[in-house]
Structure formats: structure tokens, C-alpha cells
Amino acid sequence: MTKLTYLSGYSPQLLEQVQYLVDSEKLGVYLKKKYPEKHNITTEKLLYNYVVDLQRKYLKKSPLISKVSYDKKIHAVHNALGLHTFVSRVQGSKLKAKNEIRVAQVFKTAPLDFMRMIVIHELAHLKEKQHNKSFYNLCCHMEPNYHQLELDMRLYLTHLDMFGPIYS
């Protein structure tokens, strides 16, 4: 039995189904059928525009994001898939706050739905710092299919770890 690192906390029934897909090497087929293509957000400028568009659509009153980037180190260093950082700087007699979002490099070649889920997760941190009920309600408001996308994204990461990339 393979350790399903990204799926701890899910029900034993679900883990059993995933284990079957892993053992029969059909996890990639399942994901490729459900998400046939990777997104085309390959540059940081495109990523920034994508994030800001979602922010303008759902979080009109939140402070504008100052920087969005792909980060190679995120997964290993922070054990995360995306990071929202809040930096305060002194400018003259005023304190200026900047919000930054960093997305793990692994999502540069992932389906658009997974990118959307990660970005929505990080945008939700603009309003809710903790992973609480309000946070997940906000995520579901921005993406009604949020929980399913999170599960599928975890399956995608499991496939990457065990078998390598699905999309080239």
C-alpha cells in the first residue's frame, strides 16, 4: 500500500478508491479525461493579469495585489502550493502595506481549474487569514466547485510524485 501523502484527512473509502487507481496506474487516465489540457498562463505577467481579474470580479474592496509570481522553492520550503504574503514598509511618515501572491512552479503546467483553485485560495487570504469556516465559505462563493477541485488537485500532485508529469 502506497502512502497517499496529499490525501491525509480524507475518508478511508476515498483513499481505497485512489489506491486502486494508483495500483492499476489509471490515476493519470482519470485526471487526463477530466482535465484534458494544461493552461496557457506561462509568464508572470499573464499570471498577474489572471489573479487581478479574479480579484476584481470577487473581491472588489480588497487592496490590490502588488506582485504575483511563480516560485520554485514554495513546495519544498513552506510545504505549501501557494503563498500570500503581506509586507508593511515605511514610506515617509506612512506605513504602506503590500500584498503578494506566489504560486508553486508545479502549477505552471497544470490544468486551468487547478490554477484557479490555488489563486482563489490565496485571494481568500486577503479577507480571511485563517483556514476557518468563513475562509472556505468565501472560497466556495468564488468557486462553487472548490472542494472537488482541491481533491482533484491533490490527486494530480499524487500522480506527479508517483508517476511524473501528465502534461508536457
Secondary structure, DSSP 8 states (H G I E B T S, - for coil): ----GGGTTS-HHHHHHHHHHHHTT-HHHHHHHHS-S-----SHHHHHHHHHHHHHHH-TTS--EEEEEEESSHHHHHS-SEEEEEEEEEETTEEEEEEEEEEEGGGGGS-HHHHHHHHHHHHHTTT--S-SHHHHHHHHHH-TTHHHHHHHHHHHHHHHHHH--S--
